[in-house]
Structure formats: C-alpha cells, structure tokens
Amino acid sequence: MNNIPFNKPFIIDKELQYIQDAINKGILRGDGLYTQRCHKFLEEKLGCKKVLLTHSCTAALEMCAILADIKPGDEIIMPSFTFVSTANAFVLRGGIPVFVDIKEDTKNINEDLIEKAITKKTKAVCVVHYAGVACEMDKIKDICNKHNLILIEDAAQALGSFYKDKPLGTIGDLGAFSFHETKNIISGEGGAITINNDKLIERSEIIREKGTNRSKFFRGEVDKYTWVDIGSSFLPSDMVSAFLYSQLEHMDEINEKRLKIWNKYDNFLKSYDVSIERPFIPDYCKHNAHMYYIVFENLRKRTDFIDYMKQKNINPVFHYIPLHSSPAGLKYGRTPYEMPITDKIADTLVRLPMFYELSDDDMNFLLKTVRSFLNQYN
Ligand SMILES: *Cc1c(COP(=O)(O)O)cnc(C)c1O
C-alpha cells in the first residue's frame, strides 16, 4: 500500500553538482561563492537591500533579537500559535514574549489586539506569517510607527508570498526565513535574515561574524579585523549554500507545483458539503502554498481523522502546542489576555501532506481516503 509521508525532502536539479563545485573551488567555510550567489539572488528576488544566509531561521531570529537591541525586561509582542524559536530568540536576550491571540480566519496575530498589549517596556512586535499567508501588515506597521516599535517578520514559512505586491520578509525592519527540510525551498537546515532598515545593515554583518568586522576586512575597507561587538557564528557552510542555490534557481517552479497541490485539496474540499474549515486567503495576499490545513469542530474529530489516515499509511500532522501555556512560556512569557482562538485552533487544526514530489496517484489516493473518512463521519 502507498505510504504517504507528511513531508519529503527533495533534490530538484544541480544540488550535488554545485556542492562538488564548491569543494573543487576549495572554499567550504561560510560566505564562499555560493553563499554570495544566494545573497544576490534573494536580494534581487525580494527587492531587498541586504540578505544574509544563516544556518537556520532560528539563528536569523536570534540575530533579529540582537539587532533590535533587546535588553532584559524588554517586551516583544507575538502570537502564541507559532514555533518555539519565535519566542526563544528573544528570551535568550532576556526579553519577555507577550503573547497575543490569533485571528480565526488566517491564524495570524490579531492586529486589533496588539495595541492594548503595549506597555512602557514594549520594544518590538514579531509577527508570524502562518502558512505563508500575510499578516495585516499596513495596520501593524502603523501601530509600530506610532509607538516607535521595531517590527520583525518571522517569515520562516513565507518565502515567495506577498502582502499587496510586497514580498513577505521585506516589510518590517527585519525578516527571517527558513530553509529547513519541511519548508518550500530547502537545504536541510538553513535560513536567512533580511535587513530592511538601513541603520541595522552594518551591525548585522558584524553580529553574524562572531562580533568582528571581518566582512569589512574582506572587502578591503579595514586593514585588520577585530572584535567590535557581541555576536556568534550564524553563517552556513558554503556546501549548504551550494545545495540551496540550486533550489533557489527553481523557486518559482517549486512554489507553483505546491500551489497546484494546494488547489487540488481546496477544490476537492470545496465541492464537499461538510463542516470542515479550509484555509482563508485574504484578498491582499498572494501565498506560496506552504501548507494545506483543515480545521475540525473539535479535538475528538481531529484525532479520529489522524488515526483513520494513519491506518491507510497517510501521515497528516498537527501543531502547535501553544507557547503561552507551555512550561517555558509560563516561565518566560506573559499573557495579558485570554487566548480562546489559539487554544481552539491548537486542538482542531491538522496539516495534510504537502511536498514537491507528491505524485498525482498519491494525491488521488489521499483525496479518496479523506472522502471515505468524511462520508462515514457525516
Ligand atoms: C520552521 C519555523 C521556524 C524555525 O526554522 P528553522 O530554520 O528550523 O530554525 C521558526 N518559525 C516558524 C514560524 C517556523 O515555521
């Protein structure tokens, strides 16, 4: 019987050839030829002045927290329905995540709840573009400007998505992307930071290079390089960048293929008169088909669905355990208001298999299985 995983890492074209080439060129450390190619590609593709590869989105978010100058006690407003790194990056600087509820439609942070969570200690807002679907950025930007807050976009899932024709990850002061094997464009582990605020560009290079001005030295702008700031080693090996570069060259094709799969799910479920909720894409957003999810009425029904699919060797998955009520979230974060939508969605949302190599045959089998579950349930 077919075994359909939730995700499957893939090679699209010249990944191995480029890795071999990087090895032949004799530069395996960070910032070799392929890292520079990726930087240039992403800067042009996103229309962004500065993009730097990192070894993960987690690392990019940690850089964001340093660049935002988060000090102990500073507060960062963010959703709770997200991956741990969104919060952890700031907690590592002594920051306090302040969790705000999400919207029922997009599962993104509710922009109307941000302002009442602001205190004297609020330093930044970190939004998450869930499933590659844009947050309401105009409103959020206005709030940040009005209160002088730094705006960070956790765009881990959102490479290739847009808010009103603006690429996600380029709207706030800083953005973070992931190339983890579960994302659209992959390099196993990998990430990138976008620096859209000119004032933070120079410092971003220093922080990424262990707190040294080594990038300036390589460009011949200083005679010696030395320790000038805090920092860490955030850059990937050029072998990883070589793999990534091949994927980036096919970025549009990869996202289009995913969109076909996404539409197949959506058209199938649309034609079905059942009480399951499908993803909502606002008019202002063009999305990258990072995820196809459905939402059931309650936890029991979701559990039954996952069990049923697993029996047929199909592997849907759920997430997230909300951060605000997790052990570390209770210890390090603050939750000023109730979180009814977050709690409900965490119990009822399930993600269906979605990956570049998902075949038509597997897709048909998958939809047939979903249909038989729904038929017997309704
Ligand atoms: C995947 C993901 C991350 C972490 O990305 P890594 O590259 O694995 O560090 C952070 N935030 C969100 C919203 C993610 O989906």
The ligand as an SDF file (V2000), in Angstrom:
LIG
                    3D

 15 15  0  0  0  0  0  0  0  0999 V2000
   10.2650   26.4630   10.7380 C   0  0  0  0  0  0  0  0  0  0  0  0
    9.9940   27.6730   11.5680 C   0  0  0  0  0  0  0  0  0  0  0  0
   10.9860   28.2820   12.3510 C   0  0  0  0  0  0  0  0  0  0  0  0
   12.3440   27.6750   12.5660 C   0  0  0  0  0  0  0  0  0  0  0  0
   13.0790   27.4780   11.4180 O   0  0  0  0  0  0  0  0  0  0  0  0
   14.4880   26.7110   11.4950 P   0  0  0  0  0  0  0  0  0  0  0  0
   15.1050   27.0170   10.1630 O   0  0  0  0  0  0  0  0  0  0  0  0
   14.1830   25.2660   11.6870 O   0  0  0  0  0  0  0  0  0  0  0  0
   15.2630   27.2830   12.6240 O   0  0  0  0  0  0  0  0  0  0  0  0
   10.6700   29.4470   13.0230 C   0  0  0  0  0  0  0  0  0  0  0  0
    9.4580   29.9950   12.9480 N   0  0  0  0  0  0  0  0  0  0  0  0
    8.4680   29.4300   12.2340 C   0  0  0  0  0  0  0  0  0  0  0  0
    7.1320   30.0940   12.1700 C   0  0  0  0  0  0  0  0  0  0  0  0
    8.7030   28.2400   11.5230 C   0  0  0  0  0  0  0  0  0  0  0  0
    7.7170   27.6780   10.8210 O   0  0  0  0  0  0  0  0  0  0  0  0
  1  2  1  0
  2  3  1  0
  2 14  2  0
  3  4  1  0
  3 10  2  0
  4  5  1  0
  5  6  1  0
  6  7  2  0
  6  8  1  0
  6  9  1  0
 10 11  1  0
 11 12  2  0
 12 13  1  0
 12 14  1  0
 14 15  1  0
M  END
$$$$
